[in-house]
Amino acid sequence: MPSPESIAIELRPDLADLAILAERVEAFGERHGLAASLVSTMNLALEEAVTNIIDYGFDDGDAPVIKVGLSCEEWCLTALIEDNGRPFNPLQTALAATDVPLEERQIGGLGITLIRKLMDDVQYRRNGSKNVLVLRKRA
């Protein structure tokens, strides 16, 4: 069970649930007196990560489960995203070449690049049949 300093959210594999996630993150930020810019940055990173999971993480016939945990400890906002989709380590993906003209860029990878640039720490592990992505942003 989550402590008062943390929340747990289970999402459907539906982009409409991103609004629910954003509202819960904002409420968490307000409850803990976090800066709006910190909450906004975390919300953007979570939206990118969860969108990728929904769009690319599951095969037809899967029973998708996506869970997001949020905690705040010692000047650090941490999100833990867990899903039972195909194994995917975003840290093994090359950063998108954002200095190359748009028409010369390869398709994909911008969301992962954004997450890695926005967050102070990004970790990935495969835990049994689950992907676990940890995002940390210092206040």
N, C-alpha and C positions, 0 to 999 in steps of 0.2 A: 504494500500500500504506500502511495506517495506520502512523503513528509510534508509539513506546511511550507517547506522551502522548495518543493518540487510539485510538478503536475505530470499526469500521464494522459495521453489522448490517443484513442484508437480511431483511425480514419478508414473510410471505405476507399476503394480504388476509383475515386470519382473526383475530378477536378473541382467540383462544387464544394467539396470538403475543405479546400484551401482557405475559403472564407472563414469557416469555423476555426481552423487552425490559427489563422491570423488574429481572430477575436480573442481566442484563449491566450495567445502569446501576449497580446496587448494588455489584457486583464492581469496576467501574471506580472508584467512589467510595472503596471500601476500599483499593484499590491506591494511590490518590493521597492518602489520608489526609483526604478531604473530610468535612465535618460531615454527620451523618446528616440534619439538617434541610435542608441544601442538596440532597442527593441525593433526598430525599423530595419536595421541591418540584419538582425537575426531572422526576422520575418522574411526578408528577401532571400536569404540563403536557404531557409527551410522551404520556401515556395519552389525554388529551383530544384532542390534535392527531391522533394516529394513529387513534383511534376515529372521528373525523370523516372522515378520509380513507377509511377502510374502509367506513363507512356511506353516505357521500354522494359520494365522489370519482370513482367509476367507473361506466360504462355496462355493460350486459350485453354479453358478447362481448369486452370489453377484456382485455388481458393485464397485470394490475396488477403494478407494481413499486413497492415502498416501501423506501427506504433511510434509515437513521438513522446519523449520525456523531456522535461525542461527543469533545470535546477539553477540556483544562484548561490554561489559560495565565494566568499572572499574576493570580491571585485571581479568575478568571472561568471558570465552567463553561459551555460552549457546545454546543448541539445543533443539527445541521443535518438537516432532514427533507426528503427529496426523493421525489417521486412523479410518475408519468406520467399522472395523472388529469386530469379537466377543470380548466381554469384556475379558480383560486379564491384571491382575495386576502383573507385574514381581517382585514387592517387596514382594508379598506373597509366592513366590517360595523360597524354602530353597536353600542356597548356595550349590553348588556342592562340594563334599568331595574330594578336590584335593590332600589331603595327603594319600588317599587310593590307593593301586595299581590299575592300569588301568583295569585289568580283574575283579576286585571286585566292580567297580563303577557302579552306576545306569546310564542308558542312559539318556542323556539330561541335560540341566541346565548349561552347561559350558559357553555358550554365555552370559546368564544372569549374571552368577557369574563374568565373565570377565568385563562386563559393570559396575557392582556395585563396583568392585575393582579399575577400571580405573578412574571412575568419582569421584569428590569430593562431589557431591550431585545428587541424583536421586529421582525424584518425579513422582507419577502417580496419575491421576484422570480420572474418567469417566465423560465426559461432554455430556449429552444427549446420542446420539448414537455413540459417538466417544471416542476412547482411546486417552489420551494425556499423553505422556511421556516426561519429562523434564530432560535433562542431563546438568550438569554444571561442568566445569573444570577450576580451577583457573590457571592463567598464572604464 
